Amino acid sequence: MARALYPGSFDPVTNGHLDIIRRGARIFDEVLASVVHNPQKDPLFTIEERAEMLAGACADIPNVRIESFSGLLVEHARRMDAQVIIKGLRAVSDFENEFLQAHTNRFLDNGVETLFIPTDVAYAFLSSSAVREVVQLGGSVTGLVPPGVEERLAAKLQGR
Ligand code: PNS
């Protein structure tokens, strides 16, 4: 069974993430969308909230499972019996950092491959941080995030 891991902060999930998940789910038997718990980052949403929004967004994709991890990505991939790590590439600017991460992960465990999928051009400019900023400043992100996410962002950011 070919299983892939799609890791990220998903703070919050965007339609760009969802595009990669859907396309990954057409290639692999199962895709694990895996929310990272990174104690060095200070996310807007808790890990439970991020996983919940991700689960809502992926509810119609039968071969996608939502879970979370902390620590090394390759160790988690091994634990979950995932042979491939999927990463989305939006632009050349993503490439340098993703390339370094792919090589670091391969140094740590050369049995886990990284697969880059270019993001749909419609979402090439999209990031969770931009979405957070737009909502915080009163703009609309309709069409950029799955249903319900904009409302949760607005509620969370109110009064900040
Ligand atoms: O959505 P993000 O924040 O860009 O996702 C980054 C993520 C989760 C892919 C990255 O932070 C990660 O792989 N974290 C696990 C720690 C790790 O394995 N580090 C060594 C490889 S660089």
Backbone and ligand atoms as CSV (ligand in chain L), in Angstrom:
chain,resi,resn,atom,element,x,y,z
A,1,MET,N,N,0.853,-1.203,0.000
A,1,MET,CA,C,0.000,0.000,0.000
A,1,MET,C,C,0.884,1.246,0.000
A,2,ALA,N,N,0.660,2.108,-0.973
A,2,ALA,CA,C,1.454,3.348,-1.058
A,2,ALA,C,C,0.791,4.429,-0.208
A,3,ARG,N,N,1.536,4.862,0.799
A,3,ARG,CA,C,0.976,5.860,1.730
A,3,ARG,C,C,1.919,7.069,1.748
A,4,ALA,N,N,1.331,8.260,1.667
A,4,ALA,CA,C,2.134,9.490,1.686
A,4,ALA,C,C,1.738,10.358,2.867
A,5,LEU,N,N,2.717,11.120,3.328
A,5,LEU,CA,C,2.492,12.032,4.455
A,5,LEU,C,C,2.552,13.455,3.910
A,6,TYR,N,N,1.571,14.249,4.227
A,6,TYR,CA,C,1.583,15.662,3.824
A,6,TYR,C,C,1.633,16.493,5.113
A,7,PRO,N,N,2.833,16.938,5.514
A,7,PRO,CA,C,2.958,17.629,6.797
A,7,PRO,C,C,2.806,19.141,6.653
A,8,GLY,N,N,2.385,19.781,7.737
A,8,GLY,CA,C,2.318,21.246,7.705
A,8,GLY,C,C,1.811,21.799,9.012
A,9,SER,N,N,1.872,23.118,9.105
A,9,SER,CA,C,1.331,23.783,10.298
A,9,SER,C,C,-0.183,23.936,10.172
A,10,PHE,N,N,-0.676,24.138,8.949
A,10,PHE,CA,C,-2.113,24.293,8.690
A,10,PHE,C,C,-2.753,25.288,9.662
A,11,ASP,N,N,-2.177,26.489,9.709
A,11,ASP,CA,C,-2.613,27.489,10.714
A,11,ASP,C,C,-3.193,28.731,10.045
A,12,PRO,N,N,-4.301,28.656,9.327
A,12,PRO,CA,C,-5.190,27.510,9.132
A,12,PRO,C,C,-4.968,26.883,7.755
A,13,VAL,N,N,-5.718,25.772,7.525
A,13,VAL,CA,C,-5.711,25.126,6.204
A,13,VAL,C,C,-6.243,26.121,5.162
A,14,THR,N,N,-5.624,26.114,3.980
A,14,THR,CA,C,-6.085,26.971,2.875
A,14,THR,C,C,-6.503,26.083,1.696
A,15,ASN,N,N,-7.095,26.717,0.694
A,15,ASN,CA,C,-7.454,25.949,-0.508
A,15,ASN,C,C,-6.216,25.500,-1.277
A,16,GLY,N,N,-5.091,26.144,-1.042
A,16,GLY,CA,C,-3.830,25.694,-1.640
A,16,GLY,C,C,-3.415,24.351,-1.051
A,17,HIS,N,N,-3.500,24.225,0.279
A,17,HIS,CA,C,-3.221,22.929,0.925
A,17,HIS,C,C,-4.163,21.854,0.372
A,18,LEU,N,N,-5.445,22.225,0.301
A,18,LEU,CA,C,-6.475,21.264,-0.093
A,18,LEU,C,C,-6.234,20.757,-1.522
A,19,ASP,N,N,-5.792,21.651,-2.391
A,19,ASP,CA,C,-5.461,21.281,-3.774
A,19,ASP,C,C,-4.363,20.198,-3.784
A,20,ILE,N,N,-3.340,20.397,-2.968
A,20,ILE,CA,C,-2.242,19.417,-2.917
A,20,ILE,C,C,-2.744,18.092,-2.332
A,21,ILE,N,N,-3.560,18.175,-1.293
A,21,ILE,CA,C,-4.084,16.949,-0.666
A,21,ILE,C,C,-4.922,16.158,-1.676
A,22,ARG,N,N,-5.812,16.853,-2.386
A,22,ARG,CA,C,-6.682,16.165,-3.367
A,22,ARG,C,C,-5.852,15.497,-4.453
A,23,ARG,N,N,-4.829,16.203,-4.935
A,23,ARG,CA,C,-4.009,15.624,-6.012
A,23,ARG,C,C,-3.149,14.484,-5.482
A,24,GLY,N,N,-2.665,14.627,-4.253
A,24,GLY,CA,C,-1.912,13.535,-3.629
A,24,GLY,C,C,-2.789,12.304,-3.457
A,25,ALA,N,N,-4.040,12.531,-3.112
A,25,ALA,CA,C,-4.968,11.415,-2.865
A,25,ALA,C,C,-5.318,10.664,-4.149
A,26,ARG,N,N,-5.073,11.304,-5.298
A,26,ARG,CA,C,-5.287,10.605,-6.576
A,26,ARG,C,C,-4.087,9.738,-6.946
A,27,ILE,N,N,-2.938,10.044,-6.339
A,27,ILE,CA,C,-1.708,9.301,-6.665
A,27,ILE,C,C,-1.501,8.131,-5.708
A,28,PHE,N,N,-1.804,8.377,-4.406
A,28,PHE,CA,C,-1.483,7.384,-3.375
A,28,PHE,C,C,-2.754,6.698,-2.867
A,29,ASP,N,N,-2.559,5.492,-2.315
A,29,ASP,CA,C,-3.696,4.784,-1.724
A,29,ASP,C,C,-4.232,5.564,-0.536
A,30,GLU,N,N,-3.286,6.141,0.240
A,30,GLU,CA,C,-3.722,6.906,1.417
A,30,GLU,C,C,-2.792,8.107,1.618
A,31,VAL,N,N,-3.388,9.238,1.969
A,31,VAL,CA,C,-2.611,10.427,2.319
A,31,VAL,C,C,-2.905,10.768,3.778
A,32,LEU,N,N,-1.830,10.911,4.556
A,32,LEU,CA,C,-1.980,11.357,5.938
A,32,LEU,C,C,-1.669,12.844,5.968
A,33,ALA,N,N,-2.664,13.655,6.226
A,33,ALA,CA,C,-2.439,15.090,6.383
A,33,ALA,C,C,-2.090,15.286,7.855
A,34,SER,N,N,-0.851,15.699,8.084
A,34,SER,CA,C,-0.291,15.599,9.428
A,34,SER,C,C,0.059,16.984,9.977
A,35,VAL,N,N,-0.592,17.348,11.058
A,35,VAL,CA,C,-0.423,18.684,11.639
A,35,VAL,C,C,0.762,18.658,12.596
A,36,VAL,N,N,1.724,19.545,12.349
A,36,VAL,CA,C,2.922,19.538,13.186
A,36,VAL,C,C,2.683,20.302,14.496
A,37,HIS,N,N,3.168,19.704,15.558
A,37,HIS,CA,C,3.204,20.404,16.846
A,37,HIS,C,C,4.637,20.877,17.024
A,38,ASN,N,N,4.838,22.167,16.814
A,38,ASN,CA,C,6.189,22.721,16.901
A,38,ASN,C,C,6.252,23.693,18.076
A,39,PRO,N,N,6.896,23.269,19.167
A,39,PRO,CA,C,6.905,24.100,20.377
A,39,PRO,C,C,7.607,25.457,20.162
A,40,GLN,N,N,8.436,25.553,19.093
A,40,GLN,CA,C,9.114,26.830,18.831
A,40,GLN,C,C,8.200,27.849,18.151
A,41,LYS,N,N,7.128,27.373,17.547
A,41,LYS,CA,C,6.205,28.286,16.870
A,41,LYS,C,C,5.064,28.634,17.806
A,42,ASP,N,N,4.464,29.781,17.571
A,42,ASP,CA,C,3.329,30.195,18.393
A,42,ASP,C,C,2.114,30.309,17.472
A,43,PRO,N,N,1.464,29.180,17.179
A,43,PRO,CA,C,0.383,29.211,16.190
A,43,PRO,C,C,-0.842,29.964,16.705
A,44,LEU,N,N,-1.639,30.453,15.761
A,44,LEU,CA,C,-2.889,31.128,16.135
A,44,LEU,C,C,-3.883,30.111,16.680
A,45,PHE,N,N,-3.999,28.970,15.992
A,45,PHE,CA,C,-4.952,27.928,16.403
A,45,PHE,C,C,-4.224,26.797,17.136
A,46,THR,N,N,-4.915,26.173,18.075
A,46,THR,CA,C,-4.333,25.013,18.764
A,46,THR,C,C,-4.227,23.852,17.769
A,47,ILE,N,N,-3.467,22.861,18.145
A,47,ILE,CA,C,-3.306,21.709,17.252
A,47,ILE,C,C,-4.654,21.008,17.015
A,48,GLU,N,N,-5.495,20.989,18.042
A,48,GLU,CA,C,-6.815,20.358,17.898
A,48,GLU,C,C,-7.679,21.160,16.918
A,49,GLU,N,N,-7.633,22.483,17.036
A,49,GLU,CA,C,-8.422,23.329,16.127
A,49,GLU,C,C,-7.941,23.192,14.688
A,50,ARG,N,N,-6.623,23.138,14.513
A,50,ARG,CA,C,-6.070,23.026,13.162
A,50,ARG,C,C,-6.465,21.681,12.542
A,51,ALA,N,N,-6.393,20.628,13.354
A,51,ALA,CA,C,-6.756,19.289,12.863
A,51,ALA,C,C,-8.255,19.230,12.543
A,52,GLU,N,N,-9.053,19.881,13.366
A,52,GLU,CA,C,-10.510,19.875,13.171
A,52,GLU,C,C,-10.887,20.575,11.850
A,53,MET,N,N,-10.262,21.722,11.582
A,53,MET,CA,C,-10.557,22.448,10.334
A,53,MET,C,C,-10.107,21.638,9.123
A,54,LEU,N,N,-8.961,20.992,9.272
A,54,LEU,CA,C,-8.419,20.155,8.198
A,54,LEU,C,C,-9.367,18.974,7.938
A,55,ALA,N,N,-9.850,18.363,9.005
A,55,ALA,CA,C,-10.762,17.217,8.873
A,55,ALA,C,C,-12.046,17.650,8.169
A,56,GLY,N,N,-12.566,18.814,8.523
A,56,GLY,CA,C,-13.781,19.328,7.874
A,56,GLY,C,C,-13.546,19.527,6.383
A,57,ALA,N,N,-12.382,20.079,6.046
A,57,ALA,CA,C,-12.067,20.396,4.650
A,57,ALA,C,C,-11.866,19.128,3.810
A,58,CYS,N,N,-11.431,18.053,4.456
A,58,CYS,CA,C,-11.105,16.810,3.723
A,58,CYS,C,C,-12.197,15.754,3.857
A,59,ALA,N,N,-13.328,16.125,4.441
A,59,ALA,CA,C,-14.355,15.137,4.773
A,59,ALA,C,C,-14.834,14.348,3.552
A,60,ASP,N,N,-14.766,14.953,2.363
A,60,ASP,CA,C,-15.270,14.265,1.165
A,60,ASP,C,C,-14.180,13.474,0.433
A,61,ILE,N,N,-12.984,13.389,1.004
A,61,ILE,CA,C,-11.909,12.623,0.338
A,61,ILE,C,C,-11.668,11.363,1.165
A,62,PRO,N,N,-12.149,10.212,0.673
A,62,PRO,CA,C,-12.168,9.014,1.521
A,62,PRO,C,C,-10.793,8.510,1.944
A,63,ASN,N,N,-9.768,8.719,1.110
A,63,ASN,CA,C,-8.461,8.137,1.442
A,63,ASN,C,C,-7.504,9.144,2.086
A,64,VAL,N,N,-8.068,10.126,2.778
A,64,VAL,CA,C,-7.239,11.076,3.530
A,64,VAL,C,C,-7.533,10.923,5.016
A,65,ARG,N,N,-6.459,10.837,5.802
A,65,ARG,CA,C,-6.599,10.711,7.259
A,65,ARG,C,C,-5.879,11.898,7.895
A,66,ILE,N,N,-6.475,12.456,8.926
A,66,ILE,CA,C,-5.870,13.605,9.605
A,66,ILE,C,C,-5.226,13.124,10.898
A,67,GLU,N,N,-4.010,13.537,11.134
A,67,GLU,CA,C,-3.366,13.202,12.409
A,67,GLU,C,C,-2.319,14.259,12.707
A,68,SER,N,N,-1.534,14.071,13.735
A,68,SER,CA,C,-0.572,15.103,14.105
A,68,SER,C,C,0.716,14.457,14.603
A,69,PHE,N,N,1.770,15.269,14.654
A,69,PHE,CA,C,3.048,14.728,15.136
A,69,PHE,C,C,3.878,15.840,15.743
A,70,SER,N,N,4.853,15.417,16.552
A,70,SER,CA,C,5.906,16.334,16.995
A,70,SER,C,C,7.223,15.589,16.806
A,71,GLY,N,N,8.319,16.319,16.791
A,71,GLY,CA,C,9.622,15.681,16.580
A,71,GLY,C,C,9.968,15.620,15.106
A,72,LEU,N,N,10.816,14.656,14.768
A,72,LEU,CA,C,11.325,14.575,13.390
A,72,LEU,C,C,10.285,14.017,12.428
A,73,LEU,N,N,10.191,14.701,11.286
A,73,LEU,CA,C,9.232,14.291,10.256
A,73,LEU,C,C,9.519,12.885,9.730
A,74,VAL,N,N,10.796,12.578,9.457
A,74,VAL,CA,C,11.099,11.251,8.885
A,74,VAL,C,C,10.798,10.133,9.884
A,75,GLU,N,N,10.993,10.430,11.171
A,75,GLU,CA,C,10.665,9.403,12.178
A,75,GLU,C,C,9.161,9.151,12.194
A,76,HIS,N,N,8.418,10.236,12.051
A,76,HIS,CA,C,6.963,10.078,12.022
A,76,HIS,C,C,6.536,9.306,10.764
A,77,ALA,N,N,7.178,9.631,9.633
A,77,ALA,CA,C,6.849,8.919,8.384
A,77,ALA,C,C,7.088,7.416,8.562
A,78,ARG,N,N,8.212,7.062,9.174
A,78,ARG,CA,C,8.527,5.644,9.441
A,78,ARG,C,C,7.470,5.006,10.336
A,79,ARG,N,N,7.163,5.740,11.408
A,79,ARG,CA,C,6.170,5.238,12.379
A,79,ARG,C,C,4.838,4.933,11.692
A,80,MET,N,N,4.467,5.824,10.749
A,80,MET,CA,C,3.164,5.695,10.096
A,80,MET,C,C,3.230,4.830,8.845
A,81,ASP,N,N,4.420,4.275,8.569
A,81,ASP,CA,C,4.618,3.449,7.378
A,81,ASP,C,C,4.290,4.219,6.098
A,82,ALA,N,N,4.710,5.490,6.065
A,82,ALA,CA,C,4.551,6.313,4.859
A,82,ALA,C,C,5.893,6.336,4.132
A,83,GLN,N,N,5.866,6.005,2.848
A,83,GLN,CA,C,7.113,5.918,2.071
A,83,GLN,C,C,7.485,7.269,1.457
A,84,VAL,N,N,6.520,8.177,1.383
A,84,VAL,CA,C,6.718,9.436,0.654
A,84,VAL,C,C,6.229,10.617,1.496
A,85,ILE,N,N,6.988,11.715,1.413
A,85,ILE,CA,C,6.564,12.990,2.007
A,85,ILE,C,C,6.161,13.893,0.845
A,86,ILE,N,N,4.966,14.414,0.874
A,86,ILE,CA,C,4.507,15.332,-0.181
A,86,ILE,C,C,4.721,16.764,0.282
A,87,LYS,N,N,5.268,17.584,-0.610
A,87,LYS,CA,C,5.389,19.022,-0.350
A,87,LYS,C,C,4.835,19.773,-1.552
A,88,GLY,N,N,4.114,20.854,-1.295
A,88,GLY,CA,C,3.620,21.708,-2.371
A,88,GLY,C,C,4.633,22.814,-2.645
A,89,LEU,N,N,4.830,23.122,-3.911
A,89,LEU,CA,C,5.727,24.234,-4.272
A,89,LEU,C,C,4.904,25.312,-4.955
A,90,ARG,N,N,4.933,26.511,-4.369
A,90,ARG,CA,C,4.161,27.614,-4.968
A,90,ARG,C,C,4.974,28.364,-6.013
A,91,ALA,N,N,6.226,28.597,-5.712
A,91,ALA,CA,C,7.048,29.430,-6.599
A,91,ALA,C,C,8.503,29.062,-6.364
A,92,VAL,N,N,9.361,29.629,-7.172
A,92,VAL,CA,C,10.794,29.358,-7.031
A,92,VAL,C,C,11.264,29.713,-5.618
A,93,SER,N,N,10.652,30.725,-5.050
A,93,SER,CA,C,11.051,31.155,-3.700
A,93,SER,C,C,10.855,30.050,-2.660
A,94,ASP,N,N,9.897,29.151,-2.869
A,94,ASP,CA,C,9.707,28.018,-1.948
A,94,ASP,C,C,10.813,26.989,-2.106
A,95,PHE,N,N,11.370,26.961,-3.305
A,95,PHE,CA,C,12.203,25.822,-3.671
A,95,PHE,C,C,13.435,25.671,-2.783
A,96,GLU,N,N,14.114,26.807,-2.527
A,96,GLU,CA,C,15.388,26.719,-1.810
A,96,GLU,C,C,15.212,26.048,-0.441
A,97,ASN,N,N,14.251,26.550,0.303
A,97,ASN,CA,C,14.021,25.997,1.638
A,97,ASN,C,C,13.536,24.539,1.574
A,98,GLU,N,N,12.634,24.265,0.643
A,98,GLU,CA,C,12.103,22.899,0.525
A,98,GLU,C,C,13.192,21.915,0.083
A,99,PHE,N,N,14.082,22.400,-0.770
A,99,PHE,CA,C,15.194,21.573,-1.259
A,99,PHE,C,C,16.116,21.209,-0.092
A,100,LEU,N,N,16.409,22.197,0.763
A,100,LEU,CA,C,17.256,21.943,1.937
A,100,LEU,C,C,16.583,20.958,2.881
A,101,GLN,N,N,15.279,21.143,3.090
A,101,GLN,CA,C,14.550,20.218,3.982
A,101,GLN,C,C,14.557,18.802,3.402
A,102,ALA,N,N,14.346,18.707,2.076
A,102,ALA,CA,C,14.317,17.376,1.444
A,102,ALA,C,C,15.670,16.676,1.621
A,103,HIS,N,N,16.765,17.440,1.444
A,103,HIS,CA,C,18.095,16.839,1.606
A,103,HIS,C,C,18.372,16.472,3.061
A,104,THR,N,N,17.931,17.330,3.980
A,104,THR,CA,C,18.117,17.017,5.408
A,104,THR,C,C,17.354,15.738,5.750
A,105,ASN,N,N,16.126,15.654,5.266
A,105,ASN,CA,C,15.318,14.465,5.557
A,105,ASN,C,C,15.931,13.213,4.929
A,106,ARG,N,N,16.508,13.374,3.743
A,106,ARG,CA,C,17.137,12.227,3.067
A,106,ARG,C,C,18.418,11.803,3.785
A,107,PHE,N,N,19.136,12.809,4.345
A,107,PHE,CA,C,20.320,12.489,5.158
A,107,PHE,C,C,19.896,11.670,6.379
A,108,LEU,N,N,18.782,12.081,6.976
A,108,LEU,CA,C,18.321,11.406,8.195
A,108,LEU,C,C,17.776,10.015,7.900
A,109,ASP,N,N,17.112,9.874,6.750
A,109,ASP,CA,C,16.519,8.575,6.394
A,109,ASP,C,C,16.336,8.516,4.877
A,110,ASN,N,N,17.240,7.828,4.204
A,110,ASN,CA,C,17.149,7.831,2.737
A,110,ASN,C,C,16.108,6.835,2.208
A,111,GLY,N,N,15.348,6.254,3.099
A,111,GLY,CA,C,14.255,5.377,2.669
A,111,GLY,C,C,12.936,6.116,2.512
A,112,VAL,N,N,12.924,7.389,2.857
A,112,VAL,CA,C,11.691,8.179,2.717
A,112,VAL,C,C,11.923,9.218,1.619
A,113,GLU,N,N,11.112,9.166,0.573
A,113,GLU,CA,C,11.292,10.095,-0.555
A,113,GLU,C,C,10.440,11.351,-0.378
A,114,THR,N,N,10.934,12.463,-0.938
A,114,THR,CA,C,10.120,13.680,-0.975
A,114,THR,C,C,9.593,13.865,-2.392
A,115,LEU,N,N,8.297,14.122,-2.499
A,115,LEU,CA,C,7.668,14.391,-3.794
A,115,LEU,C,C,7.138,15.820,-3.791
A,116,PHE,N,N,7.623,16.634,-4.736
A,116,PHE,CA,C,7.133,18.007,-4.854
A,116,PHE,C,C,5.980,18.063,-5.853
A,117,ILE,N,N,4.909,18.706,-5.456
A,117,ILE,CA,C,3.776,18.919,-6.368
A,117,ILE,C,C,3.600,20.431,-6.534
A,118,PRO,N,N,3.628,20.925,-7.772
A,118,PRO,CA,C,3.429,22.363,-7.941
A,118,PRO,C,C,1.981,22.741,-7.640
A,119,THR,N,N,1.830,23.754,-6.821
A,119,THR,CA,C,0.498,24.232,-6.449
A,119,THR,C,C,-0.238,24.743,-7.685
A,120,ASP,N,N,-1.549,24.552,-7.710
A,120,ASP,CA,C,-2.369,25.137,-8.769
A,120,ASP,C,C,-2.066,26.639,-8.838
A,121,VAL,N,N,-1.943,27.136,-10.064
A,121,VAL,CA,C,-1.531,28.532,-10.241
A,121,VAL,C,C,-2.511,29.501,-9.551
A,122,ALA,N,N,-3.749,29.071,-9.397
A,122,ALA,CA,C,-4.752,29.921,-8.733
A,122,ALA,C,C,-4.384,30.204,-7.282
A,123,TYR,N,N,-3.555,29.337,-6.704
A,123,TYR,CA,C,-3.195,29.493,-5.281
A,123,TYR,C,C,-1.705,29.773,-5.093
A,124,ALA,N,N,-1.046,30.158,-6.176
A,124,ALA,CA,C,0.413,30.312,-6.128
A,124,ALA,C,C,0.857,31.423,-5.169
A,125,PHE,N,N,-0.030,32.330,-4.870
A,125,PHE,CA,C,0.307,33.467,-3.998
A,125,PHE,C,C,-0.149,33.245,-2.559
A,126,LEU,N,N,-0.809,32.133,-2.319
A,126,LEU,CA,C,-1.563,31.955,-1.078
A,126,LEU,C,C,-0.730,31.348,0.046
A,127,SER,N,N,-0.850,31.919,1.245
A,127,SER,CA,C,-0.193,31.325,2.416
A,127,SER,C,C,-1.103,31.507,3.625
A,128,SER,N,N,-0.917,30.648,4.620
A,128,SER,CA,C,-1.716,30.787,5.852
A,128,SER,C,C,-1.432,32.125,6.511
A,129,SER,N,N,-0.186,32.567,6.468
A,129,SER,CA,C,0.155,33.827,7.150
A,129,SER,C,C,-0.535,35.010,6.462
A,130,ALA,N,N,-0.602,34.995,5.123
A,130,ALA,CA,C,-1.293,36.083,4.416
A,130,ALA,C,C,-2.784,36.069,4.755
A,131,VAL,N,N,-3.356,34.867,4.804
A,131,VAL,CA,C,-4.778,34.730,5.130
A,131,VAL,C,C,-5.059,35.290,6.535
A,132,ARG,N,N,-4.190,34.968,7.480
A,132,ARG,CA,C,-4.370,35.487,8.854
A,132,ARG,C,C,-4.319,37.010,8.852
A,133,GLU,N,N,-3.346,37.554,8.113
A,133,GLU,CA,C,-3.163,39.008,8.109
A,133,GLU,C,C,-4.362,39.722,7.460
A,134,VAL,N,N,-4.838,39.177,6.339
A,134,VAL,CA,C,-5.971,39.815,5.648
A,134,VAL,C,C,-7.189,39.859,6.574
A,135,VAL,N,N,-7.476,38.728,7.229
A,135,VAL,CA,C,-8.662,38.686,8.104
A,135,VAL,C,C,-8.467,39.621,9.304
A,136,GLN,N,N,-7.278,39.628,9.855
A,136,GLN,CA,C,-7.000,40.506,10.997
A,136,GLN,C,C,-7.254,41.974,10.637
A,137,LEU,N,N,-6.954,42.322,9.377
A,137,LEU,CA,C,-7.093,43.716,8.949
A,137,LEU,C,C,-8.455,43.990,8.308
A,138,GLY,N,N,-9.367,43.023,8.425
A,138,GLY,CA,C,-10.751,43.261,8.008
A,138,GLY,C,C,-11.057,42.914,6.561
A,139,GLY,N,N,-10.124,42.273,5.847
A,139,GLY,CA,C,-10.363,41.891,4.450
A,139,GLY,C,C,-11.039,40.527,4.352
A,140,SER,N,N,-11.460,40.196,3.132
A,140,SER,CA,C,-12.148,38.923,2.900
A,140,SER,C,C,-11.201,37.894,2.282
A,141,VAL,N,N,-11.291,36.660,2.757
A,141,VAL,CA,C,-10.504,35.567,2.171
A,141,VAL,C,C,-11.420,34.500,1.559
A,142,THR,N,N,-12.647,34.905,1.248
A,142,THR,CA,C,-13.597,33.982,0.641
A,142,THR,C,C,-13.016,33.447,-0.675
A,143,GLY,N,N,-13.073,32.138,-0.837
A,143,GLY,CA,C,-12.503,31.510,-2.033
A,143,GLY,C,C,-11.063,31.055,-1.838
A,144,LEU,N,N,-10.474,31.491,-0.747
A,144,LEU,CA,C,-9.070,31.114,-0.493
A,144,LEU,C,C,-8.950,30.049,0.588
A,145,VAL,N,N,-10.003,29.915,1.393
A,145,VAL,CA,C,-9.982,28.924,2.479
A,145,VAL,C,C,-11.260,28.090,2.418
A,146,PRO,N,N,-11.241,26.863,2.958
A,146,PRO,CA,C,-12.441,26.025,2.945
A,146,PRO,C,C,-13.567,26.659,3.779
A,147,PRO,N,N,-14.824,26.261,3.502
A,147,PRO,CA,C,-15.959,26.818,4.228
A,147,PRO,C,C,-15.773,26.715,5.746
A,148,GLY,N,N,-16.146,27.767,6.426
A,148,GLY,CA,C,-16.076,27.765,7.897
A,148,GLY,C,C,-14.779,28.312,8.455
A,149,VAL,N,N,-13.720,28.257,7.672
A,149,VAL,CA,C,-12.404,28.665,8.196
A,149,VAL,C,C,-12.340,30.185,8.390
A,150,GLU,N,N,-12.936,30.932,7.448
A,150,GLU,CA,C,-12.898,32.394,7.557
A,150,GLU,C,C,-13.604,32.852,8.846
A,151,GLU,N,N,-14.738,32.225,9.143
A,151,GLU,CA,C,-15.493,32.585,10.342
A,151,GLU,C,C,-14.673,32.282,11.602
A,152,ARG,N,N,-13.995,31.137,11.595
A,152,ARG,CA,C,-13.181,30.766,12.774
A,152,ARG,C,C,-12.016,31.724,12.928
A,153,LEU,N,N,-11.465,32.161,11.800
A,153,LEU,CA,C,-10.367,33.140,11.847
A,153,LEU,C,C,-10.859,34.455,12.433
A,154,ALA,N,N,-12.010,34.901,11.928
A,154,ALA,CA,C,-12.547,36.181,12.386
A,154,ALA,C,C,-12.813,36.125,13.882
A,155,ALA,N,N,-13.408,35.007,14.339
A,155,ALA,CA,C,-13.718,34.871,15.767
A,155,ALA,C,C,-12.436,34.878,16.595
A,156,LYS,N,N,-11.435,34.185,16.115
A,156,LYS,CA,C,-10.181,34.066,16.854
A,156,LYS,C,C,-9.426,35.396,16.900
A,157,LEU,N,N,-9.527,36.153,15.798
A,157,LEU,CA,C,-8.723,37.366,15.695
A,157,LEU,C,C,-9.415,38.601,16.278
A,158,GLN,N,N,-10.717,38.433,16.580
A,158,GLN,CA,C,-11.465,39.560,17.131
A,158,GLN,C,C,-10.822,40.049,18.423
A,159,GLY,N,N,-10.600,41.316,18.485
A,159,GLY,CA,C,-10.083,41.899,19.722
A,159,GLY,C,C,-8.588,41.779,19.887
A,160,ARG,N,N,-7.888,41.249,18.884
A,160,ARG,CA,C,-6.419,41.158,18.988
A,160,ARG,C,C,-5.752,42.466,18.634
L,1,PNS,O1,O,3.479,24.336,7.059
L,1,PNS,P1,P,4.928,24.493,7.438
L,1,PNS,O2,O,5.063,25.263,8.744
L,1,PNS,O3,O,5.739,25.096,6.322
L,1,PNS,O4,O,5.486,22.997,7.678
L,1,PNS,C1,C,6.816,22.791,8.038
L,1,PNS,C2,C,7.127,21.315,8.371
L,1,PNS,C3,C,6.120,20.723,9.309
L,1,PNS,C4,C,7.109,20.524,7.101
L,1,PNS,C5,C,8.554,21.329,8.993
L,1,PNS,O5,O,8.574,22.250,10.033
L,1,PNS,C6,C,8.994,19.964,9.524
L,1,PNS,O6,O,9.302,19.069,8.765
L,1,PNS,N1,N,9.036,19.815,10.875
L,1,PNS,C7,C,9.491,18.615,11.543
L,1,PNS,C8,C,10.896,18.778,12.134
L,1,PNS,C9,C,11.964,18.081,11.303
L,1,PNS,O7,O,11.836,16.930,10.931
L,1,PNS,N2,N,13.049,18.802,10.977
L,1,PNS,C10,C,14.163,18.287,10.219
L,1,PNS,C11,C,13.976,18.420,8.709
L,1,PNS,S1,S,14.247,20.059,8.119
